[in-house]
Amino acid sequence: MGALTAWQAMFDVANLTSGQRILITGASGGVGSMAVQLAKAKGAFVIGTASGRNEEFVRSLGADEFVDYTGQPFEEVVKNVDVVFDTVGSDTLERAFQTLKPGGFLVSVAGNPSETPSEEKVREFGVEAAWSFSKPNPQELAEITKLVDEGQVKAHVSTVLPLAEVKKAHQLSQSGRTRGKIVLQVAA
């Protein structure tokens, strides 16, 4: 799901193409880590944000540049990107407008559709913006699977918990501090 969410937001909604510059917020998370790999596999220049402890991880995924959001505001160092893929939301989403070049595209998967990027910011910065949600698509899943088979995309699992600990898994996910995916396992 993380890969499909990233794929559809970046390629179907924002129309990211080879050679473009993309900023991915939350680049070490479950969706963000897939986004870094997919964007890189498709030839984009990737800038990822995460906390400093995740720099090596995000760079290992293929990020060309890394910004430690805890050390400096990303909008002060990142400029003129074609696409922002936001997986964080709230204040991060609002600040991300400042990184886009005129005509750029901001797409978010954080929060819910009622938190769509403001029309005021869209007009102010001369960009496009949308909220995206994933939907089943066998052709896109087949393309992602091909990239996995070729070794260009790998799922990174941070935590495996028994199904009985679904509440703990949800708390970990909501904390925004996990690296990669959280897996719930049914006892064999």
N, C-alpha and C positions, 0 to 999 in steps of 0.2 A: 504494500500500500504506500509506503514512503516513497518508493521509486516512482510509482504511477502518479502520486500527488505532485511530486517535483516535475516530472515529465510534462504533465498536462499544464501546469502553471507556467513553466518556462517556455515550452515549445508551442503549445496550442493557444494559450492565452496571450503571452507576451511576445511570441514569435521570435525567440532568441535564435540567432544564426551564427555560423562559424565566423570567427574574427571579431565578434562583438565583445564588449566588456560587460560583465555581470557582477553585481554585489549580492552575496548571499548572506543574510543575517541568520545567526544561529547555525553556523556551518558545521558544528560538531554534533548536532542533534540527529535524531532519526531521519527526518525528512531532509534537513540541511546537508547531512553527510552524503546522502544519495544525490542531492542536487549538485554538489561540487563535482562528483564523479561523472554524472550525466552531462553537465555543461562542458566539462573538460573533454569528454569523449566526442562531443559534437563540435569541438574546435573553438570554444569560447575562451576568453581571458577571464579567469576566475579570481575574485577577491572575496575572501571569507572573513566573517567576524565571529569571534568566540572569546572566551576568557583565555588569558595567557597560558594557563596550564594545558590548553588544548591546541596550542600552536603547532607542535610537531605532528599531532594527529591530523589536523586540517590540511597541513602542507603535504602529508603523506597521501591524502586523498586526491591531490592534484592542484590545490590552490596555488595560483601564481603569486598572490600577495595575501598577507594576513594582517588583520587589525585586532588588537586586544582591546575590546570595548571597555574593559575595566581600567585601562591605563590612559586612554584618550578617546574623546568623542569621534566615532568613525566618520561623521559628516565633516569633520575638520580636515581629514586626510584623504578621503576618497571623493573624487570629483569626476564629472563627465562620463558616467557609466551609461550604457545603453539600456540596461535592464537592472532593476532591483527585484530580487526574490526574497520576500520577507516571511520568515517563519516564526517571528517573535511577537509582532503586533505592538499595540499601545504606543508609547513614546518612541520606540524604535521605528515603527512605521511612519510616524509623523516626521521624524528627523531624516529619514531616508530620502525624502523628496529632494533635499539639498544636494544629494550626490548625483542626481540625474542630469544628463545634458538635455537641452531643449529637444522635445520630441521623443524623449525616452519613455520607458514603460515601467511602472511599479505594479507588481502583482503580489498579493498577500494570501497566505493560507492560514494565518493566525486569527484566533477568535472566531467570530461568526459573521455572516453576511451583513448583519446590521451595523457592523463596525467597519464598513467599507471606507476606503480612503476618501477624504473630504473633497468635494467639488471645488471648494475655495483653493485648496493646495494645488489641485490639477490645473486650474486657471492661472494661479500665481506663478507656477514653475513651467507652464507650457508643456505639460506631459500628459500621458494617459495613465490610468490606474484602474485596477480591477481586483476583486476578491475571487479566488478560485477554490473549487472543491473537486475532488476526484470522482470519477464515475468509471464503471467497468468498460474496458476497451481491449479486446483480445489482440488486435493488431499491435497496439502499443506495448502490451505485455510481452508479445513475441519479440519486439525490437529490444526491449529491456533484457529479456532472457538471452538474446544473442550477445549483448554486451557483457552479461554475466559469464556466459560460456566462453567468451573471448578473454576473460580476465580483466576487462576494462572497468567493471563495476563489481564491488563486493559489499555484502551486507556486514556491518560491524555490530556485534551483539555485546552490549555492556553488562547485561544482567539477565540471568535465567532464574525464574521463580516458579514454584508449583502453582497450579491454577487456583488453589485454595488461598493464595496470597495476592489475589487480584487487586484488593484494596491497596496493598503496599505498592504494587506495580503502578497503579493509577497515581498514587502520591509521588512516586519517583518521576513519572512522566510530567506531572504538573509542576514539579520543582524546577524544570528547565535546566537541570544540572547533569543530565545523563549524556553519555557519549554513545552515539549510535542507537541501536534498538533495544527494547526491553522485550523479552520473550516469556510467555506463560506456557508452562509445560504440563500436559495431562499425564498423570501417572500411568506407566505401562502395565 
